[in-house]
Amino acid sequence: MSANGPVCPVPSSSTHTERRGLAWVIGAFVLCPCHLPLTLGLAATLLSGTAAGALVTGHPYIAGAAITAAWVAATWRGIHHLRLARTPAPPLPNSRIQV
């Protein structure tokens, strides 16, 4: 461990980061607000008979806002990973262990 904290010995490759970003964006597409009527109907059907199902059917605006917030967060996370894949990696610090 260096003075700046632990250093990861193997940096993440840009290909792996780009694939992770694409997975987040594709996953966010499922939660897209343009699919909100389908998403709410599917959530209510899958959760029927549970307290969560009663919450979704009883409060559709709150459920829609939660799904929209999840979509925004997933889209942002995917774009963040895609941008990280495009930026060059910083040089690795000196790997000598100081005692």
C-alpha positions in Angstrom: 0.0 0.0 0.0 1.4 3.4 -0.9 1.0 6.7 0.9 -1.9 7.6 -1.4 -3.9 4.5 -0.6 -4.2 1.0 -2.2 -3.2 0.7 -5.8 -4.9 -1.8 -8.1 -2.2 -3.9 -9.7 -4.2 -4.5 -12.9 -5.9 -1.5 -14.4 -9.4 -2.0 -16.0 -9.2 -2.3 -19.8 -11.1 0.2 -21.9 -12.8 -2.7 -23.7 -14.2 -4.0 -20.4 -15.3 -0.6 -19.3 -16.9 0.1 -22.7 -18.8 -3.2 -22.5 -20.0 -2.4 -19.0 -21.2 1.0 -20.2 -23.1 -0.6 -23.0 -24.7 -3.1 -20.6 -25.8 -0.2 -18.4 -27.3 1.8 -21.3 -29.1 -1.3 -22.7 -30.4 -2.1 -19.2 -31.6 1.5 -18.9 -33.5 1.2 -22.1 -35.8 -1.3 -20.4 -36.6 1.3 -17.8 -37.1 4.1 -20.3 -40.0 6.4 -19.4 -41.5 6.0 -22.9 -42.1 2.4 -21.8 -43.6 3.5 -18.5 -47.2 2.2 -19.1 -45.8 -1.2 -20.0 -43.3 -1.1 -17.2 -45.9 -0.2 -14.6 -48.3 -2.8 -15.9 -45.6 -5.5 -15.9 -44.4 -4.5 -12.4 -48.0 -4.6 -11.0 -48.6 -8.0 -12.6 -45.3 -9.5 -11.4 -45.7 -8.1 -7.9 -49.4 -8.8 -7.6 -50.4 -10.2 -4.2 -47.4 -8.6 -2.4 -47.1 -5.3 -0.5 -44.9 -4.0 -3.3 -47.6 -4.8 -5.9 -50.2 -2.9 -3.8 -47.7 0.1 -3.6 -47.3 0.1 -7.4 -51.0 -0.1 -8.2 -52.0 2.3 -5.4 -49.4 5.0 -6.1 -48.7 4.9 -9.9 -47.2 8.4 -9.9 -44.7 7.6 -7.2 -43.8 4.3 -8.9 -43.4 6.1 -12.2 -41.1 8.7 -10.6 -39.0 5.9 -9.0 -38.8 4.1 -12.3 -37.8 7.3 -14.1 -35.2 8.0 -11.4 -33.8 4.5 -11.9 -33.7 5.1 -15.7 -31.8 8.4 -15.2 -29.3 6.8 -12.8 -28.7 3.8 -15.1 -28.3 6.0 -18.2 -25.9 8.3 -16.4 -23.8 5.3 -15.1 -23.6 3.8 -18.6 -22.5 7.1 -20.2 -20.0 7.6 -17.4 -18.4 4.1 -18.2 -18.4 4.9 -21.9 -16.6 8.2 -21.3 -14.1 6.4 -19.1 -13.4 3.9 -21.9 -12.6 6.8 -24.2 -10.2 8.7 -21.9 -6.6 7.5 -21.7 -5.6 5.7 -18.5 -3.4 7.7 -16.1 0.1 6.5 -15.6 0.6 3.9 -12.9 2.4 5.3 -9.8 5.7 4.0 -8.6 5.0 0.5 -7.4 7.8 0.4 -4.8 6.6 -0.5 -1.3 7.8 2.0 1.3 8.4 0.6 4.7 
